[in-house]
Amino acid sequence: MSRLTITVNGQKVSGNNDEPLLVQLERAGLQPEYQCRNGMCGACRCKLTAGSVEQREAMAFVAPGEILACRSIPTSDLSLEFDYQVQLSPSAVNE
């Protein structure tokens, strides 16, 4: 498992190339929107502005330059943009 940097709306967090982005963002204290975790709803859709991922099969529509955080495994340092401000979880704010 390689360590890498994930930048989300300008905020840098540590990540790896072994787990889905959604799991890693939550572990870092961020709360991206999601509903299904299996690629059907598309709520975790975001723009991949730099880097690369392995995008696993999904049912939700993904436009060019977009990925689903729940179905994407980073393969390099990367930068993401969500169309909304990603909130910090209450526990992360208190740490």
N, C-alpha and C positions, 0 to 999 in steps of 0.2 A: 504494500500500500504506500503510495507516494503522497507526500504532503504538498499542498498547493494553495494558492491564494484565490479566493472568490471575492470579487468586488460587486456589491449589490447597491445600485443607485448611489454609487460613490463611496460606500462604506465597505472596508476590507475585513474579511473574516477568514479564518483558516479552514481548509477543507482537505479532501482526499480524493483519490480516483477509484474508490471501492464502493461507495454508497450513493444513492440517489440525492440529487441536489436538495430536494425538499427536506429530507432527513438532516442533512448537514446544516442547512439554514436554520432549522428549528433548534438544533443543538447549539448553534452560535447565539441563540436568543432572539432570532428574527421570527416574525409571524407572517409569512406570505399566505395569500389566500389559497385555499384548496377545498375540494369537496370529496374527491373519490380516492386519490392516491394510486389509481391504476390506469390513468390516461384516457378516461372516458369523458370527463366533464370539461376539461380545458381551463378550469379556474386558475391553475398555477402557471398559465402561459406567460412567458416573458421573452424579451428580446435578448439574444446573444450578441453582444456588441464586440466581443473579442474572445479568442480562445476557441476550444473545441470540446464537444461532448459526444458520448455514444448515446444516441437517442433510441431507446427501446420502443417496441411496438406500442401504438396508442390508437384509440378510436377518434379522439378529438381532432378537429382541424387545426393545423399549425401552418401559418404562412411562412414564406421564405424569411429566414433570419430569426425565426421564433423557435422556442423549445418549450417543452413541458417539464417543469422542475421535478415533478414526481416520477418521470420516466427517463431522466437524463443523468448519466454518470460522467463527471468531468474527466477529460483525458489530458488537460493542460490547465495552467492558470487561466481564469476567465473573468469576463465582466458581463454582468446582467443588468437589464433595466426592466423594472416593473412599471406599469402605467399608473401606479399609485404609490404612496409612501408606505414602505414596509415597516410595520410597527415592531418595537422590541417587546418581548414578553415581559410581564410584570416581574418575574423572578430575575430576569437579566438586568432590569432597571435597578433592582435592590442589591445587586452584587457589587 
